Amino acid sequence: MINLYIGHDPRESIGTFVFLSSLLRRTTSPTAVTPMHKPMLHRVFGGDVADGTNAFTLSRFLIPFLQGWTGTAIFVDGADMILKADLAELEVWRDPYAAVQVVKHDYKTSAPRKYIGTSMEADNEDYHRKNWASVMLINCAHFAWRKMTPQYMRTASKLDILNFSWMPDEWIGELPVHWNWLADEYGENAEAKLLHWTQGVPAFPHYHDTPHAADWREEHANVNYATD
C-alpha cells in the first residue's frame, strides 16, 4: 500500500482531478490518497498551518505527525502535476536511512510572477532549495521529523521549513530529476515520469501553450470521459 498525500487548493481543483486521473490510469499498487486540504487541516489542528501561495505550502511537513511518526509516505504537489509513469516505480528508490528523498533542483525561476491572471497570482519567489519539497519520499519514522508539529510550524520561519534548514544534509536523499520534471522551467522531456507546472497549469489561459500542455490536456480529456 502506498500512502500518498497530495496538495489540493480549491482555486485550482481541476488540477487535483487531472492528477488523480493520471494516478488511476498508471499506478499498479493499491494507493491510499489523502488531500492536504486547508479547511480540513484547519479543523484538525485548530489553527492555520498552511500559510503560503497555495493551501499546502507548509502542511506537507506535518505528514509524519499525521501518521504518528510511523511507516512511509509520498507527498506530491498534485494540483499542478500529472504522472506519466507508475507511481510504484518511485518506491524502488527508497533509502531506509534517509529521512526524506527529493529531486535536488538548482535553478533560478524564469518567471517573476506565477498563477498570472488568476486569484492565486503572486510573486514567484526564488529561495534556497526551491521546489525540493514538491515531491518527497518520506520516512515518517525517522527521528528528524519529530520536531515537525503544529506548534512548531506556527512559530518557525516558512523559508527555513521549505528549504529543510532544520534537517542535517546527510539525511536528505536524492531522487532522479525525471520524477519532478519542472516543465515550465526545463522544457520538453519525453523521459519525464512526473510533470510539474510550477507557474500555473495549462488550464489557466496564460499557460495554455506551456511545455507539455498537450499532455495535461490529454489527461483532462480523460477526466471528462464517460461511456455511453
Backbone bond lengths (Angstrom), bond angles and torsions (degrees), N, CA, C in turn:
res aa  C-N    CA-C-N  psi(-1)  N-CA   C-N-CA  omega(-1)  CA-C   N-CA-C  phi
1 M - - - 1.457 - - 1.529 110.12 -
2 I 1.322 116.67 127.82 1.461 122.04 174.99 1.521 108.31 -93.62
3 N 1.324 116.87 126.63 1.463 121.68 172.63 1.526 107.88 -92.31
4 L 1.320 116.02 104.20 1.464 121.74 -174.96 1.525 109.83 -110.64
5 Y 1.322 115.71 125.30 1.461 122.53 173.96 1.525 107.71 -110.08
6 I 1.327 115.88 132.94 1.465 119.56 -177.18 1.524 110.22 -126.13
7 G 1.326 115.80 143.72 1.449 120.30 174.00 1.518 110.74 -69.93
8 H 1.329 115.70 139.19 1.461 120.39 176.43 1.518 109.28 -139.37
9 D 1.322 116.01 127.25 1.460 121.78 174.98 1.521 107.24 -126.69
10 P 1.349 118.94 121.75 1.461 120.89 -177.01 1.525 113.62 -56.25
11 R 1.331 118.00 -21.81 1.457 120.95 -179.16 1.523 112.64 -75.12
12 E 1.334 117.26 -13.16 1.461 120.90 173.83 1.525 109.72 -136.32
13 S 1.334 115.13 48.24 1.471 120.31 -176.53 1.517 112.56 -56.95
14 I 1.340 116.72 -34.29 1.464 118.80 -178.62 1.523 110.57 -57.98
15 G 1.337 116.63 -34.72 1.462 119.80 179.11 1.509 112.48 -62.88
16 T 1.337 117.29 -38.07 1.459 120.80 178.19 1.520 111.16 -62.49
17 F 1.336 116.26 -45.60 1.462 119.60 -176.69 1.528 112.08 -71.07
18 V 1.319 116.64 -32.77 1.463 119.22 175.51 1.523 109.98 -67.15
19 F 1.333 117.03 -42.20 1.470 118.99 176.35 1.526 110.72 -60.34
20 L 1.332 117.59 -45.43 1.461 120.57 -179.45 1.521 111.67 -61.41
21 S 1.329 116.93 -35.37 1.461 120.10 175.49 1.519 110.66 -60.48
22 S 1.338 116.44 -43.87 1.471 119.67 -179.84 1.522 111.04 -66.83
23 L 1.327 117.14 -34.07 1.469 121.58 176.75 1.532 110.46 -65.65
24 L 1.326 116.78 -48.48 1.461 121.35 -176.49 1.527 111.69 -65.26
25 R 1.306 116.43 -34.07 1.464 120.24 -177.29 1.518 112.76 -75.36
26 R 1.347 118.42 -25.52 1.465 119.34 -167.67 1.524 115.23 -120.91
27 T 1.328 118.42 -20.87 1.459 119.35 -172.60 1.524 111.20 -87.93
28 T 1.330 116.01 132.96 1.470 121.77 -174.14 1.523 113.29 -97.66
29 S 1.332 118.62 -20.68 1.463 121.19 -179.14 1.528 110.36 -90.75
30 P 1.343 117.78 145.20 1.467 119.64 172.39 1.523 109.69 -55.04
31 T 1.328 116.51 134.44 1.461 121.10 -172.99 1.523 110.34 -133.49
32 A 1.332 116.35 125.05 1.459 122.26 174.12 1.526 107.78 -94.00
33 V 1.333 116.79 121.32 1.461 121.77 -174.59 1.523 110.29 -107.72
34 T 1.322 116.59 125.49 1.463 122.60 176.47 1.520 108.89 -119.37
35 P 1.335 119.09 117.99 1.470 120.13 176.92 1.521 111.00 -78.55
36 M 1.323 116.82 135.56 1.466 121.77 173.58 1.529 106.48 -87.73
37 H 1.340 114.84 83.73 1.452 123.40 -170.19 1.528 108.61 -106.13
38 K 1.321 117.66 123.74 1.464 122.15 -169.25 1.535 113.61 -56.94
39 P 1.339 120.89 -50.00 1.479 119.06 179.52 1.529 112.59 -60.52
40 M 1.343 116.78 -37.76 1.453 120.86 178.77 1.529 110.56 -63.95
41 L 1.331 116.20 -45.81 1.463 120.37 -179.83 1.527 111.52 -66.79
42 H 1.318 116.08 -35.22 1.465 119.99 178.85 1.526 109.94 -61.38
43 R 1.329 117.29 -41.47 1.464 120.74 179.34 1.526 111.09 -66.88
44 V 1.341 116.61 -37.73 1.471 120.44 -178.63 1.521 111.28 -68.26
45 F 1.342 117.00 -45.76 1.456 120.88 -171.06 1.526 113.56 -97.40
46 G 1.322 117.23 -8.53 1.452 119.77 178.19 1.510 113.67 68.43
47 G 1.297 117.59 26.15 1.452 122.03 179.29 1.504 110.60 179.80
48 D 1.325 117.03 173.19 1.459 122.09 -173.99 1.530 110.30 -93.39
49 V 1.345 116.05 115.05 1.461 120.24 175.34 1.529 109.96 -119.15
50 A 1.327 116.35 19.13 1.465 119.84 -173.13 1.523 111.44 -120.50
51 D 1.304 117.46 39.17 1.456 122.20 -176.02 1.522 111.32 -73.98
52 G 1.338 116.97 125.09 1.458 120.83 177.96 1.513 110.84 163.86
53 T 1.331 116.65 -170.43 1.458 119.89 -178.23 1.513 112.86 -75.91
54 N 1.332 117.75 -12.09 1.456 120.51 169.63 1.529 108.69 -135.46
55 A 1.321 116.15 176.05 1.461 120.89 -169.61 1.518 114.19 -79.68
56 F 1.328 117.66 0.05 1.467 118.51 -176.42 1.526 111.85 -131.78
57 T 1.326 116.35 23.08 1.461 120.35 -176.10 1.527 112.14 -54.26
58 L 1.324 117.06 -49.17 1.462 120.71 -177.95 1.517 113.67 -105.96
59 S 1.314 117.64 -25.62 1.467 119.81 -173.53 1.525 112.52 -61.20
60 R 1.326 118.15 -23.53 1.470 120.95 178.63 1.535 112.12 -58.65
61 F 1.320 116.58 -28.56 1.463 120.27 -177.84 1.535 112.69 -77.64
62 L 1.327 116.51 -3.53 1.459 120.78 176.64 1.528 112.43 -95.32
63 I 1.324 117.67 5.28 1.467 120.05 -178.50 1.532 111.91 -59.33
64 P 1.339 120.45 -47.28 1.469 118.49 177.40 1.534 112.56 -59.94
65 F 1.337 117.37 -37.77 1.467 121.65 175.85 1.525 110.14 -61.04
66 L 1.333 117.45 -45.31 1.460 121.47 179.42 1.527 111.80 -61.84
67 Q 1.330 116.43 -30.19 1.465 121.10 -179.69 1.531 112.93 -92.04
68 G 1.326 115.89 9.83 1.461 119.20 -179.91 1.508 112.59 65.37
69 W 1.335 116.26 28.57 1.462 123.57 -179.22 1.534 111.67 54.00
70 T 1.314 115.28 42.02 1.468 120.95 176.43 1.527 109.58 -132.57
71 G 1.335 115.78 153.95 1.448 121.63 172.80 1.521 113.69 73.50
72 T 1.322 115.61 -161.78 1.459 122.91 -178.61 1.520 109.37 -129.81
73 A 1.313 115.33 162.47 1.465 120.68 179.46 1.520 109.03 -154.10
74 I 1.322 114.55 163.96 1.462 122.45 170.62 1.527 106.99 -122.13
75 F 1.330 116.34 136.15 1.458 120.52 169.06 1.515 109.12 -115.95
76 V 1.338 116.67 136.98 1.462 122.31 169.86 1.523 108.02 -135.99
77 D 1.326 116.74 146.89 1.464 119.83 175.95 1.525 111.08 -54.23
78 G 1.328 116.02 -38.77 1.452 120.61 172.39 1.512 114.62 73.76
79 A 1.323 117.78 -62.74 1.459 121.46 -172.45 1.527 113.30 -61.69
80 D 1.318 117.67 -21.85 1.473 120.13 178.57 1.526 111.04 -122.03
81 M 1.333 115.82 34.61 1.463 121.62 -176.66 1.524 110.94 -138.53
82 I 1.334 115.66 161.56 1.459 121.55 161.55 1.529 108.32 -140.85
83 L 1.321 114.77 150.02 1.456 121.01 173.74 1.508 110.49 -86.56
84 K 1.317 115.76 137.20 1.464 121.88 173.14 1.527 110.47 -111.50
85 A 1.339 116.96 3.48 1.470 122.20 -178.14 1.519 108.48 -146.68
86 D 1.310 115.16 170.89 1.460 123.53 178.42 1.530 109.71 -69.19
87 L 1.341 117.44 122.24 1.463 120.32 -179.99 1.525 111.71 -59.48
88 A 1.332 117.25 -26.44 1.465 120.46 178.48 1.529 111.54 -60.74
89 E 1.337 117.55 -25.67 1.464 120.89 177.92 1.529 111.31 -65.75
90 L 1.336 116.96 -28.22 1.465 119.91 179.26 1.522 111.08 -68.70
91 E 1.325 116.87 -32.16 1.457 121.03 -178.07 1.534 113.04 -61.64
92 V 1.327 117.57 -28.15 1.470 119.39 -177.63 1.527 111.77 -67.71
93 W 1.325 117.47 -14.01 1.464 120.80 -179.99 1.524 112.38 -86.19
94 R 1.319 118.18 -0.20 1.459 120.36 -174.95 1.535 112.07 -60.43
95 D 1.329 114.93 134.63 1.459 123.79 172.72 1.524 106.95 -111.51
96 P 1.333 118.99 112.61 1.462 120.49 -175.36 1.526 114.00 -65.47
97 Y 1.336 117.35 -13.68 1.457 120.64 -178.24 1.527 112.71 -94.19
98 A 1.325 117.46 -11.18 1.460 121.31 -179.92 1.528 110.37 -88.64
99 A 1.329 116.24 146.44 1.465 120.60 173.97 1.518 110.29 -78.09
100 V 1.322 115.58 -34.20 1.461 121.63 -179.20 1.519 108.00 -154.53
101 Q 1.333 115.90 150.50 1.462 121.19 175.16 1.526 108.33 -128.64
102 V 1.340 114.64 135.85 1.466 121.27 -174.18 1.526 109.51 -142.87
103 V 1.319 115.31 163.87 1.462 120.57 166.57 1.527 106.74 -81.57
104 K 1.325 116.75 122.28 1.463 120.94 -173.29 1.534 110.45 -90.90
105 H 1.334 114.14 76.55 1.464 120.51 -179.88 1.530 110.46 -63.09
106 D 1.333 114.99 146.18 1.465 121.43 175.90 1.529 106.69 -140.08
107 Y 1.327 115.74 90.64 1.466 119.89 -174.49 1.522 110.06 -155.50
108 K 1.325 116.16 163.16 1.457 123.92 168.84 1.517 107.24 -110.62
109 T 1.313 117.18 134.71 1.446 120.02 -176.03 1.531 111.92 -63.43
110 S 1.315 115.14 147.15 1.467 121.02 179.21 1.523 112.21 -86.89
111 A 1.331 118.08 -4.93 1.470 121.24 -174.65 1.526 110.24 -130.95
112 P 1.342 118.36 123.42 1.465 120.38 -179.66 1.526 113.93 -73.09
113 R 1.349 117.31 -18.36 1.461 121.49 178.28 1.527 109.32 -125.93
114 K 1.330 117.01 152.98 1.463 121.27 175.70 1.521 109.83 -131.58
115 Y 1.343 114.87 164.67 1.474 122.36 -176.26 1.530 111.36 54.74
116 I 1.327 116.50 37.82 1.459 121.28 -175.32 1.533 110.48 -60.95
117 G 1.335 114.89 134.34 1.457 120.97 177.99 1.513 114.59 83.89
118 T 1.345 117.91 7.93 1.463 121.89 -179.85 1.524 109.65 -123.23
119 S 1.337 116.12 170.83 1.464 121.06 177.41 1.516 111.95 -68.48
120 M 1.333 117.18 -11.65 1.460 122.03 -179.91 1.527 112.47 -92.91
121 E 1.333 118.35 -0.47 1.469 120.56 -173.06 1.523 111.11 -53.83
122 A 1.341 114.87 135.68 1.461 120.47 -175.89 1.515 109.69 -159.48
123 D 1.332 116.60 166.37 1.460 120.80 172.37 1.530 109.23 -63.30
124 N 1.320 115.27 140.24 1.466 121.15 177.67 1.525 107.13 -96.87
125 E 1.284 114.41 85.93 1.466 121.96 -170.38 1.521 111.94 -72.83
126 D 1.330 116.74 133.10 1.463 121.20 169.72 1.518 108.74 -85.29
127 Y 1.312 116.11 139.41 1.458 120.16 175.37 1.521 108.67 -155.20
128 H 1.310 115.40 164.69 1.464 122.25 -178.89 1.529 109.92 -58.26
129 R 1.325 116.43 129.61 1.469 122.60 177.59 1.532 112.87 63.41
130 K 1.299 115.45 36.50 1.470 121.27 179.17 1.529 110.05 -58.62
131 N 1.313 115.38 132.33 1.471 125.77 177.99 1.522 114.79 70.51
132 W 1.313 118.75 7.72 1.456 119.40 173.23 1.529 110.34 -60.96
133 A 1.322 117.18 -39.44 1.470 121.27 -173.63 1.521 113.32 -85.01
134 S 1.317 118.83 5.11 1.465 119.95 -177.75 1.522 112.73 -79.25
135 V 1.335 117.70 -20.05 1.467 123.34 168.53 1.524 106.54 -136.00
136 M 1.333 116.53 121.93 1.472 119.74 -178.28 1.523 110.68 -135.71
137 L 1.332 115.61 129.23 1.461 121.26 162.86 1.524 105.72 -90.26
138 I 1.319 116.92 118.40 1.460 120.94 -170.66 1.528 110.69 -112.91
139 N 1.324 114.73 129.53 1.464 121.77 170.44 1.524 106.28 -96.41
140 C 1.330 116.28 92.40 1.466 120.96 -171.65 1.523 112.76 -63.89
141 A 1.334 117.64 -23.27 1.459 121.64 -177.39 1.529 112.91 -82.20
142 H 1.329 117.23 -11.92 1.470 119.71 -177.70 1.525 109.51 -65.91
143 F 1.334 116.88 135.23 1.461 120.27 -173.97 1.524 112.96 -66.25
144 A 1.334 118.16 -14.45 1.464 120.35 178.32 1.523 111.87 -61.11
145 W 1.331 116.77 -25.94 1.461 120.74 -176.30 1.520 113.04 -83.56
146 R 1.326 119.30 -10.04 1.459 120.96 -171.50 1.533 113.27 -62.48
147 K 1.322 117.59 -23.96 1.459 119.27 -179.84 1.528 112.58 -80.37
148 M 1.341 117.33 -14.03 1.458 120.62 -176.69 1.528 110.47 -83.25
149 T 1.314 115.19 87.45 1.460 123.68 178.51 1.525 108.67 -120.24
150 P 1.327 117.99 163.32 1.482 119.05 176.42 1.523 112.42 -56.37
151 Q 1.316 117.68 -36.21 1.469 120.75 -179.74 1.530 110.68 -64.79
152 Y 1.335 116.46 -45.94 1.463 120.16 178.88 1.525 110.64 -63.05
153 M 1.319 116.20 -40.57 1.457 121.95 -175.60 1.528 112.34 -62.06
154 R 1.320 116.70 -32.25 1.464 120.18 -176.65 1.523 112.91 -74.82
155 T 1.328 118.03 -16.71 1.466 120.44 -177.08 1.523 113.03 -114.05
156 A 1.327 117.81 -17.96 1.470 120.67 -176.62 1.530 111.36 -78.01
157 S 1.317 115.97 158.23 1.458 121.82 176.05 1.528 110.48 -69.93
158 K 1.329 116.20 132.93 1.465 120.72 179.44 1.525 111.25 -57.57
159 L 1.321 117.51 -45.85 1.456 120.09 -177.81 1.520 111.71 -68.84
160 D 1.326 117.90 -35.32 1.464 119.91 176.88 1.527 110.65 -61.89
161 I 1.327 116.08 -38.49 1.460 119.58 178.56 1.520 109.99 -68.28
162 L 1.333 117.22 -48.08 1.462 121.36 -175.68 1.524 113.05 -63.56
163 N 1.320 117.58 -32.28 1.474 118.67 -177.14 1.532 113.04 -98.40
164 F 1.334 115.99 13.16 1.473 121.39 174.50 1.528 112.59 59.42
165 S 1.317 117.72 29.15 1.466 118.95 -179.54 1.527 111.90 -67.79
166 W 1.318 117.64 -15.47 1.468 123.76 179.74 1.532 112.42 -84.54
167 M 1.333 117.25 -3.30 1.456 121.75 -176.12 1.535 110.34 -122.08
168 P 1.320 119.85 132.21 1.472 121.31 176.98 1.532 110.98 -57.19
169 D 1.314 116.96 139.77 1.462 122.08 -175.82 1.524 112.54 -57.68
170 E 1.336 117.42 -32.33 1.464 119.04 -175.86 1.528 112.80 -68.84
171 W 1.331 117.20 -12.17 1.462 120.44 178.13 1.527 112.29 -95.21
172 I 1.330 116.08 -0.40 1.474 120.53 179.66 1.521 108.28 -101.45
173 G 1.320 116.79 103.29 1.462 121.62 178.97 1.519 111.64 -81.99
174 E 1.325 115.15 174.88 1.467 120.63 -172.93 1.522 111.03 -118.76
175 L 1.340 115.10 148.83 1.460 123.67 173.52 1.517 109.35 -121.28
176 P 1.333 118.18 154.18 1.467 120.62 177.03 1.533 111.17 -64.44
177 V 1.318 116.20 145.18 1.465 120.73 -174.07 1.518 112.97 -63.45
178 H 1.353 117.98 -24.00 1.468 117.61 -178.70 1.525 112.23 -72.06
179 W 1.360 117.60 -6.01 1.461 120.58 174.47 1.527 112.59 -91.53
180 N 1.313 117.44 3.84 1.471 121.20 171.01 1.523 107.05 -157.57
181 W 1.329 114.25 65.84 1.465 120.36 -175.20 1.529 109.74 -81.25
182 L 1.328 116.35 115.85 1.461 121.67 -178.78 1.526 109.05 -82.15
183 A 1.323 115.20 91.48 1.464 120.59 -169.78 1.521 112.24 -60.30
184 D 1.341 117.62 -41.04 1.465 119.92 -176.16 1.526 112.54 -81.54
185 E 1.316 118.16 -6.88 1.463 121.60 175.32 1.524 111.52 -105.63
186 Y 1.333 117.47 -38.70 1.457 121.47 -173.18 1.530 113.64 -100.56
187 G 1.332 117.92 -18.29 1.463 120.44 -179.55 1.521 112.54 93.01
188 E 1.315 115.55 -162.76 1.470 122.33 -176.06 1.538 111.02 -73.87
189 N 1.335 114.64 145.10 1.460 120.64 176.25 1.524 108.40 -155.90
190 A 1.315 116.14 107.61 1.464 120.82 -178.65 1.519 112.45 -67.61
191 E 1.336 117.75 -17.51 1.463 121.74 -178.84 1.532 112.89 -91.21
192 A 1.319 117.92 -3.51 1.471 120.70 -177.20 1.521 110.60 -62.27
193 K 1.333 115.63 136.42 1.463 122.15 178.61 1.528 112.10 -100.83
194 L 1.324 116.66 -23.93 1.456 121.90 174.23 1.521 107.61 -139.72
195 L 1.324 116.35 120.58 1.460 122.00 -179.49 1.525 109.69 -95.96
196 H 1.327 116.07 136.71 1.460 121.98 -174.90 1.525 108.66 -133.73
197 W 1.345 115.75 120.68 1.466 121.72 176.00 1.516 108.27 -101.56
198 T 1.322 117.06 102.02 1.464 121.54 -171.12 1.522 112.94 -79.72
199 Q 1.333 118.11 -21.20 1.462 121.06 -175.41 1.529 112.29 -96.76
200 G 1.324 117.30 -24.03 1.453 122.16 -179.21 1.513 109.84 160.47
201 V 1.323 117.05 139.92 1.468 120.49 -178.06 1.528 110.44 -73.04
202 P 1.335 117.28 156.64 1.468 120.28 -178.85 1.529 114.44 -62.25
203 A 1.330 118.65 -8.08 1.468 120.69 173.87 1.526 111.31 -66.88
204 F 1.336 117.56 -28.34 1.448 121.51 178.70 1.535 108.81 -78.65
205 P 1.341 118.96 131.31 1.473 120.91 -175.23 1.520 114.19 -52.01
206 H 1.326 117.95 -37.85 1.467 120.06 -177.06 1.528 112.07 -63.45
207 Y 1.344 117.02 -23.32 1.465 121.19 -175.15 1.535 112.10 -112.53
208 H 1.322 115.60 23.16 1.464 120.90 -176.32 1.520 112.25 -59.72
209 D 1.326 117.17 -34.70 1.464 121.15 -175.18 1.528 112.95 -109.80
210 T 1.311 117.72 21.79 1.463 120.99 179.28 1.533 109.93 -66.63
211 P 1.344 119.25 155.97 1.472 120.42 178.93 1.535 112.19 -52.58
212 H 1.309 114.54 138.04 1.462 123.99 -179.92 1.530 113.36 68.22
213 A 1.337 117.52 16.40 1.465 119.60 177.69 1.524 111.19 -59.77
214 A 1.323 117.61 -33.83 1.464 120.74 179.49 1.519 111.21 -62.50
215 D 1.334 117.41 -35.57 1.466 120.76 176.77 1.524 110.78 -64.48
216 W 1.322 116.15 -41.58 1.460 119.95 179.23 1.525 110.64 -64.88
217 R 1.334 116.68 -44.03 1.462 119.54 -178.24 1.529 111.77 -67.04
218 E 1.320 116.98 -33.16 1.466 119.76 175.27 1.528 110.25 -62.00
219 E 1.334 116.37 -42.52 1.466 119.75 179.46 1.523 110.59 -69.66
220 H 1.327 116.69 -36.72 1.469 120.46 177.27 1.527 110.86 -62.27
221 A 1.308 116.46 -38.96 1.462 120.28 177.13 1.519 111.25 -61.94
222 N 1.322 116.26 -35.36 1.454 120.11 178.78 1.531 111.76 -67.31
223 V 1.351 117.35 -34.08 1.455 121.03 177.15 1.532 110.38 -60.79
224 N 1.332 115.56 -36.77 1.470 120.54 -177.13 1.518 113.29 -86.83
225 Y 1.337 117.17 4.03 1.463 120.51 -175.49 1.525 111.00 -79.44
226 A 1.311 115.46 138.55 1.480 122.16 172.30 1.510 107.73 -149.87
227 T 1.346 116.73 141.88 1.464 120.15 178.72 1.528 109.00 -77.90
228 D 1.297 114.82 157.81 1.476 120.35 176.87 1.518 110.14 -66.63
